[in-house]
Amino acid sequence: MLLHLNPEQVEIGMFVDAFDGRWIDHPFWRSRFLIETADQLARIRASGVSAVIVDRSRSRMAAGAATDVLPDDRRQSARGLAPPYRGVERRRANIFAPPPSERPVRPASYAQERRRAERLIAKSKQAVIDLFGAARMGRAVEARRMASLAEAVGKSITRQSRAMIDLVRLKQKDEYIYLHSVAVCALMINFARHLKLDEAEVQALGVAGLLHDVGKVAIADDVLFKPGKLSTCERSAVEVHPEAGHAFLLKSQDIPAAAFEVCLRHHEKMDGTGYPGGLGGDELSLYARMGAICDVYDAVTSDRPYKAAWSPCEALTAMQGWAGHVDPPLLDQFADSLGIFPVGTLVMLSSGMLGIVTGSAGENGEAIAVRVFFDGDLLTEVPPFDCEIGPTTREPRILGRASHKFWRFDDWSATVARVLAADPVAVTG
């Protein structure tokens, strides 16, 4: 049961499901968590939110305590959710929470999981085709089917985090509309896990990825599949799809709040120049910012009717340079979640060496090209050499980005230019 409480009525032990009001007004990175400390409670009560939505079933309180704080006329299920959910009852908690007795998912090799992922992608593509067909007919979303798909994608990512993401990126031009939703689902789940969101939230964001573009059924096919540049009139027609999708989701039950948010806001930009609301900065929730990054990344790394795909490193390098488009610190977190980095990034290898990312490698861009130039154990530069590091468990692996300040590369730009201009030595064996 969801309860709608004033901030001063909230107590330690209650599970916060959402905040009623602007995202900027609540002082937490997440909007769903258990209140466990006096500091958390004080921050909620001092915030500018108008109300707190509490999930009684997930709260750790004495029986009846959650309703005892309410007068009789306020004991109700939460309806006053943050815009754009006002007037929408979220009857979906159970279908997005993983079963408590579920067996753990066993890891798999990259090659093993690619074979599994091929079958799952085919199944997911058909589900999205059916979803779009139902939307054209005005039928409601089968929320349980979407939740089941998101769960299957999540298990694939648990077994091997890159196989599904790499494979779904290789979609054909005529598959883009449908497999883009599957790709964004996978990216959102992987990203949410990296941010350490709780698993129910992770699954809801997976569903959000599957549903984020459903409003494209409102766009005429000759515009949606046009191979060239859109006219001003055609661009305006395309820009209605977030609101059209949001309106469609309002007609369905059991849709998670994250799906409404990502559907409506995935084309907003940090500088306020996006659509449909022209929101920017702190007006955009974490979910909206995540959705924008995942949507753009898959779009630019996919073959489209009007452009060839960029490699993952090219895409992240370009996105890093788009001032005002996406949230820069969150984009860094997204890159870290994929283990793929913009060109020029300093990375630490499992061998103890440091290198600079020079681009994508491998037949389909699934590997990363690195120029190694520094021995982190001996604290000295070595003759630079190139290597390709794929998404497998073979050594060396990229452990993550490194800080040039920590390693005392004081003039980092000059170091990058010097190392990349050098002739690499040949490495054998």
C-alpha positions as CSV (number, residue, x, y, z in Angstrom):
1,M,0.0,0.0,0.0
2,L,1.3,3.5,-1.0
3,L,0.7,6.3,1.5
4,H,0.8,10.1,0.8
5,L,2.4,11.8,3.8
6,N,3.5,15.3,4.6
7,P,7.3,15.5,5.2
8,E,6.8,16.1,8.9
9,Q,4.8,12.9,9.2
10,V,7.6,10.7,7.9
11,E,9.5,8.5,10.4
12,I,12.6,6.3,10.5
13,G,11.7,2.8,9.2
14,M,9.5,4.0,6.4
15,F,10.3,3.1,2.8
16,V,10.2,6.2,0.5
17,D,8.8,5.2,-2.9
18,A,8.7,8.7,-4.5
19,F,8.6,12.4,-3.7
20,D,5.7,14.7,-4.7
21,G,7.3,17.9,-6.1
22,R,10.2,18.9,-8.2
23,W,13.2,16.5,-8.3
24,I,15.5,19.5,-7.4
25,D,13.6,19.9,-4.1
26,H,14.5,16.5,-2.6
27,P,18.0,16.2,-1.2
28,F,18.8,12.6,-2.3
29,W,20.4,11.0,-5.3
30,R,17.7,8.3,-5.3
31,S,14.0,8.7,-4.9
32,R,13.4,5.2,-3.4
33,F,15.1,4.1,-0.2
34,L,14.5,3.0,3.4
35,I,14.8,5.8,6.0
36,E,17.4,4.4,8.4
37,T,19.1,7.4,10.1
38,A,18.1,10.6,11.9
39,D,20.1,12.5,9.3
40,Q,18.0,11.2,6.4
41,L,14.8,12.0,8.3
42,A,16.0,15.6,9.0
43,R,16.9,16.2,5.4
44,I,13.5,15.0,4.2
45,R,11.7,17.2,6.7
46,A,13.9,20.2,5.8
47,S,13.4,19.7,2.0
48,G,11.0,21.6,-0.3
49,V,9.0,18.6,-1.3
50,S,5.2,18.9,-0.8
51,A,4.7,15.3,0.1
52,V,6.5,11.9,0.5
53,I,5.0,8.7,-1.0
54,V,5.7,5.8,1.4
55,D,5.4,2.1,0.5
56,R,3.9,0.6,3.7
57,S,4.7,-3.0,2.5
58,R,8.4,-2.3,2.4
59,S,8.6,-0.2,5.6
60,R,10.1,-1.7,8.7
61,M,7.6,-0.3,11.3
62,A,5.2,-1.7,13.8
63,A,1.8,-2.8,12.4
64,G,-0.4,0.1,11.8
65,A,2.2,2.8,12.4
66,A,2.3,4.0,8.8
67,T,-1.4,4.9,8.8
68,D,-1.6,6.1,12.4
69,V,0.3,9.2,11.4
70,L,-2.5,10.2,9.0
71,P,-5.9,11.7,9.8
72,D,-8.8,9.7,8.5
73,D,-9.4,11.7,5.4
74,R,-5.7,11.3,4.3
75,R,-5.5,7.5,4.6
76,Q,-5.3,6.6,0.9
77,S,-3.1,5.1,-1.8
78,A,-0.7,7.5,-3.3
79,R,-2.1,9.5,-6.2
80,G,-0.3,12.8,-6.0
81,L,2.9,11.6,-7.6
82,A,5.4,14.1,-9.0
83,P,4.6,15.5,-12.4
84,P,3.8,14.1,-14.9
85,Y,2.2,11.3,-12.8
86,R,-0.5,13.4,-11.0
87,G,-3.8,11.4,-11.1
88,V,-2.0,8.1,-11.9
89,E,-2.2,5.2,-9.4
90,R,0.9,3.1,-9.5
91,R,-0.4,-0.5,-9.0
92,R,2.8,-2.2,-10.0
93,A,5.1,-2.8,-7.0
94,N,4.9,-6.6,-7.1
95,I,5.6,-7.2,-10.8
96,F,8.9,-5.2,-10.7
97,A,10.3,-6.8,-7.5
98,P,12.4,-9.9,-8.0
99,P,11.1,-13.1,-6.4
100,P,12.6,-13.5,-3.0
101,S,13.6,-17.2,-3.5
102,E,15.0,-16.8,-7.0
103,R,18.2,-18.9,-7.6
104,P,21.4,-16.9,-8.2
105,V,22.3,-16.3,-11.9
106,R,25.6,-18.0,-12.8
107,P,28.3,-16.1,-14.8
108,A,28.9,-17.1,-18.4
109,S,31.7,-16.5,-20.9
110,Y,31.3,-13.8,-23.5
111,A,30.9,-16.3,-26.3
112,Q,28.4,-18.4,-24.4
113,E,26.2,-15.4,-23.5
114,R,26.3,-14.0,-27.1
115,R,24.7,-17.2,-28.2
116,R,22.0,-16.9,-25.6
117,A,21.6,-13.2,-26.2
118,E,20.8,-13.9,-29.9
119,R,17.7,-15.8,-29.0
120,L,16.6,-13.3,-26.4
121,I,17.1,-10.4,-28.8
122,A,14.8,-12.1,-31.4
123,K,12.2,-12.7,-28.7
124,S,12.5,-9.1,-27.5
125,K,12.2,-7.7,-31.0
126,Q,8.9,-9.5,-31.5
127,A,7.6,-8.2,-28.2
128,V,8.4,-4.6,-29.1
129,I,6.8,-5.1,-32.6
130,D,3.7,-6.4,-30.8
131,L,3.8,-3.4,-28.4
132,F,3.9,-0.9,-31.3
133,G,1.2,-2.8,-33.1
134,A,-1.0,-2.7,-29.9
135,A,-0.3,1.0,-29.5
136,R,-1.5,1.7,-33.1
137,M,-4.7,-0.1,-32.3
138,G,-5.1,1.8,-29.0
139,R,-4.7,-1.2,-26.8
140,A,-3.0,-1.0,-23.4
141,V,0.6,-2.1,-22.7
142,E,1.0,-5.7,-21.4
143,A,3.1,-4.5,-18.5
144,R,3.8,-8.1,-17.2
145,R,5.3,-9.1,-20.6
146,M,7.5,-6.0,-20.5
147,A,8.6,-6.7,-17.0
148,S,9.4,-10.3,-17.9
149,L,11.5,-9.2,-20.8
150,A,13.4,-6.7,-18.7
151,E,14.0,-9.4,-16.2
152,A,15.5,-11.7,-18.9
153,V,17.7,-8.9,-20.2
154,G,18.8,-8.2,-16.6
155,K,19.8,-11.9,-16.2
156,S,21.8,-11.8,-19.4
157,I,23.7,-8.8,-18.2
158,T,24.3,-10.5,-14.8
159,R,25.8,-13.5,-16.6
160,Q,28.0,-11.4,-18.9
161,S,27.6,-7.7,-18.8
162,R,28.7,-6.8,-22.4
163,A,27.4,-9.6,-24.6
164,M,23.8,-8.5,-25.0
165,I,24.8,-4.8,-25.2
166,D,27.4,-5.4,-27.9
167,L,25.1,-7.7,-29.9
168,V,22.0,-5.5,-29.9
169,R,24.2,-2.6,-31.2
170,L,24.7,-4.5,-34.5
171,K,21.1,-4.1,-35.6
172,Q,20.2,-3.7,-39.3
173,K,18.8,-0.3,-40.5
174,D,15.3,-1.8,-40.9
175,E,15.4,-3.2,-37.3
176,Y,16.4,0.1,-35.6
177,I,13.0,1.3,-34.5
178,Y,12.3,-2.0,-32.6
179,L,15.7,-3.1,-31.4
180,H,16.6,0.4,-30.3
181,S,14.1,-0.1,-27.5
182,V,15.7,-3.4,-26.5
183,A,19.2,-1.8,-26.6
184,V,18.1,1.1,-24.4
185,C,16.5,-1.4,-22.0
186,A,19.9,-3.3,-21.7
187,L,21.9,0.0,-21.4
188,M,19.5,1.3,-18.7
189,I,19.7,-1.9,-16.6
190,N,23.5,-2.1,-16.9
191,F,23.8,1.7,-16.0
192,A,21.4,1.4,-13.1
193,R,23.4,-1.6,-11.7
194,H,26.6,0.4,-12.0
195,L,24.9,3.2,-10.0
196,K,24.0,0.7,-7.4
197,L,20.2,1.4,-7.5
198,D,18.1,-1.3,-5.9
199,E,17.0,-4.2,-8.0
200,A,13.3,-3.2,-8.2
201,E,14.4,0.2,-9.5
202,V,16.8,-1.5,-12.0
203,Q,14.0,-3.6,-13.4
204,A,11.6,-0.6,-13.6
205,L,14.3,1.3,-15.6
206,G,14.6,-1.7,-17.9
207,V,10.9,-1.5,-18.6
208,A,11.3,2.3,-19.1
209,G,13.9,1.5,-21.8
210,L,11.5,-0.9,-23.6
211,L,8.7,1.7,-23.5
212,H,10.5,5.0,-24.0
213,D,9.9,5.3,-27.7
214,V,6.4,3.9,-28.0
215,G,5.1,7.4,-29.0
216,K,6.8,6.9,-32.4
217,V,3.6,5.1,-33.5
218,A,2.2,8.6,-33.8
219,I,4.7,9.5,-36.5
220,A,3.9,8.8,-40.2
221,D,6.1,6.0,-41.6
222,D,7.3,8.3,-44.5
223,V,8.7,10.6,-41.9
224,L,9.9,8.0,-39.4
225,F,11.9,6.1,-42.0
226,K,13.0,9.1,-44.1
227,P,16.6,8.5,-45.2
228,G,17.5,12.2,-45.5
229,K,17.3,15.4,-43.5
230,L,13.8,16.2,-42.1
231,S,12.1,19.5,-43.0
232,T,11.0,21.9,-40.2
233,C,7.5,20.5,-40.4
234,E,8.6,16.9,-40.3
235,R,10.9,17.7,-37.3
236,S,7.9,19.2,-35.5
237,A,6.0,16.0,-36.2
238,V,8.8,13.8,-34.7
239,E,9.0,16.0,-31.6
240,V,5.5,15.1,-30.5
241,H,6.4,11.5,-29.8
242,P,7.4,11.8,-26.1
243,E,4.1,13.4,-25.2
244,A,2.2,10.9,-27.4
245,G,4.0,8.0,-25.7
246,H,3.3,9.4,-22.3
247,A,-0.4,9.8,-23.1
248,F,-0.5,6.2,-24.3
249,L,1.1,4.9,-21.1
250,L,-1.5,6.8,-19.0
251,K,-4.1,4.4,-20.5
252,S,-2.3,1.3,-19.2
253,Q,-2.0,-0.2,-15.7
254,D,1.1,-1.3,-13.8
255,I,3.4,1.0,-15.6
256,P,6.4,2.1,-13.3
257,A,7.0,5.7,-12.6
258,A,10.4,5.5,-14.3
259,A,8.7,4.6,-17.6
260,F,6.6,7.8,-17.5
261,E,9.6,9.9,-16.7
262,V,12.0,8.4,-19.3
263,C,9.3,8.3,-22.0
264,L,8.4,12.0,-21.6
265,R,11.9,13.4,-20.8
266,H,14.5,11.4,-22.8
267,H,14.9,14.2,-25.4
268,E,15.4,17.0,-22.8
269,K,18.9,18.5,-22.6
270,M,20.9,19.9,-19.7
271,D,20.9,23.4,-21.2
272,G,17.2,23.5,-21.6
273,T,17.1,23.3,-25.4
274,G,15.5,19.9,-25.6
275,Y,11.9,18.9,-26.0
276,P,9.0,18.7,-25.1
277,G,9.3,20.8,-22.0
278,G,12.5,22.7,-22.5
279,L,13.6,21.5,-19.0
280,G,17.2,21.7,-18.0
281,G,19.7,21.3,-15.2
282,D,18.3,20.3,-11.8
283,E,14.8,20.2,-13.3
284,L,15.7,16.9,-14.9
285,S,15.6,13.8,-12.7
286,L,18.2,11.1,-12.6
287,Y,16.0,8.8,-14.6
288,A,15.6,11.5,-17.3
289,R,19.3,12.1,-17.5
290,M,20.0,8.4,-17.7
291,G,17.4,7.9,-20.4
292,A,18.9,10.8,-22.5
293,I,22.4,9.3,-22.4
294,C,21.3,5.7,-23.2
295,D,19.0,6.9,-26.0
296,V,21.7,9.0,-27.7
297,Y,24.4,6.5,-27.3
298,D,22.5,3.7,-29.0
299,A,21.3,6.0,-31.7
300,V,24.8,7.2,-32.7
301,T,26.3,3.7,-32.5
302,S,23.6,2.2,-34.8
303,D,23.4,2.2,-38.5
304,R,20.5,4.5,-39.5
305,P,18.9,5.2,-42.9
306,Y,20.7,8.5,-43.0
307,K,24.1,7.8,-41.4
308,A,26.6,5.1,-40.6
309,A,27.2,4.0,-37.0
310,W,30.0,5.4,-34.9
311,S,32.2,3.1,-32.9
312,P,31.6,3.1,-29.1
313,C,34.7,5.1,-28.4
314,E,33.9,7.6,-31.2
315,A,30.4,8.0,-29.7
316,L,31.5,8.6,-26.2
317,T,34.2,11.0,-27.4
318,A,31.7,13.0,-29.4
319,M,29.1,13.0,-26.5
320,Q,31.8,14.3,-24.2
321,G,32.2,17.3,-26.4
322,W,28.5,18.2,-26.7
323,A,28.3,21.0,-24.1
324,G,24.9,21.3,-22.6
325,H,23.5,18.1,-24.0
326,V,23.9,15.5,-21.3
327,D,25.1,15.5,-17.7
328,P,29.0,15.2,-17.9
329,P,29.6,13.4,-14.6
330,L,26.8,11.0,-15.3
331,L,28.2,10.4,-18.8
332,D,31.5,9.4,-17.2
333,Q,29.6,6.9,-15.0
334,F,27.9,5.6,-18.1
335,A,31.2,5.0,-19.8
336,D,32.5,3.3,-16.7
337,S,29.5,1.0,-16.7
338,L,30.3,-0.2,-20.2
339,G,34.1,-0.3,-19.7
340,I,34.4,1.8,-22.9
341,F,36.0,5.2,-22.7
342,P,36.4,8.4,-24.8
343,V,39.6,8.7,-26.8
344,G,42.3,10.3,-24.7
345,T,41.2,8.7,-21.4
346,L,43.9,7.4,-19.1
347,V,43.1,3.9,-18.0
348,M,44.7,1.4,-15.6
349,L,45.3,-2.2,-16.8
350,S,45.2,-5.3,-14.7
351,S,48.9,-5.7,-15.6
352,G,49.7,-2.6,-13.5
353,M,50.4,-0.6,-16.7
354,L,48.8,2.7,-17.6
355,G,47.6,3.5,-21.1
356,I,45.7,6.0,-23.2
357,V,42.5,5.0,-25.1
358,T,43.0,5.6,-28.8
359,G,39.7,4.3,-30.2
360,S,37.6,1.2,-30.7
361,A,39.0,-2.1,-32.1
362,G,37.8,-5.5,-33.2
363,E,35.6,-6.4,-36.1
364,N,32.5,-4.7,-34.7
365,G,34.1,-2.2,-32.3
366,E,33.6,-4.4,-29.3
367,A,37.3,-4.0,-28.2
368,I,39.3,-1.0,-27.1
369,A,42.6,0.2,-28.5
370,V,45.0,1.3,-25.9
371,R,48.5,2.8,-26.1
372,V,50.4,1.6,-23.1
373,F,53.2,4.0,-21.9
374,F,53.7,3.9,-18.1
375,D,54.6,1.2,-15.6
376,G,52.5,1.8,-12.5
377,D,54.6,-0.5,-10.3
378,L,58.0,1.0,-11.3
379,L,56.6,4.5,-11.6
380,T,58.4,5.1,-14.9
381,E,57.5,5.6,-18.6
382,V,58.1,2.7,-20.9
383,P,58.5,2.6,-24.7
384,P,54.8,3.0,-25.9
385,F,53.1,0.0,-27.4
386,D,49.6,-0.7,-28.7
387,C,47.2,-3.4,-27.6
388,E,43.5,-4.3,-28.2
389,I,41.5,-5.2,-25.1
390,G,38.3,-7.1,-25.7
391,P,35.3,-7.7,-23.4
392,T,36.5,-11.1,-22.2
393,T,38.3,-12.3,-19.1
394,R,41.6,-12.6,-20.9
395,E,44.5,-10.5,-19.6
396,P,45.2,-7.7,-19.5
397,R,41.9,-6.1,-18.7
398,I,41.0,-2.5,-18.2
399,L,40.3,-2.0,-14.5
400,G,38.9,1.5,-15.0
401,R,39.8,5.1,-15.7
402,A,42.8,6.6,-13.8
403,S,43.5,10.1,-12.6
404,H,46.3,11.9,-14.3
405,K,46.6,14.1,-11.3
406,F,47.1,11.2,-9.0
407,W,49.9,9.9,-11.2
408,R,51.4,13.4,-11.4
409,F,51.1,13.9,-15.2
410,D,50.9,17.7,-14.6
411,D,50.5,18.8,-18.2
412,W,48.1,16.0,-19.2
413,S,47.3,17.5,-22.7
414,A,51.0,17.6,-23.6
415,T,51.5,14.0,-22.3
416,V,48.6,12.8,-24.5
417,A,49.9,14.6,-27.5
418,R,53.5,13.3,-27.0
419,V,52.5,9.6,-26.4
420,L,50.1,9.5,-29.3
421,A,52.6,11.1,-31.7
422,A,55.3,8.5,-30.7
423,D,56.0,5.5,-32.9
424,P,54.8,2.4,-30.9
425,V,57.2,-0.5,-30.5
426,A,56.1,-3.9,-31.8
427,V,55.0,-6.4,-29.1
428,T,55.3,-10.1,-29.7
429,G,53.8,-13.1,-27.8
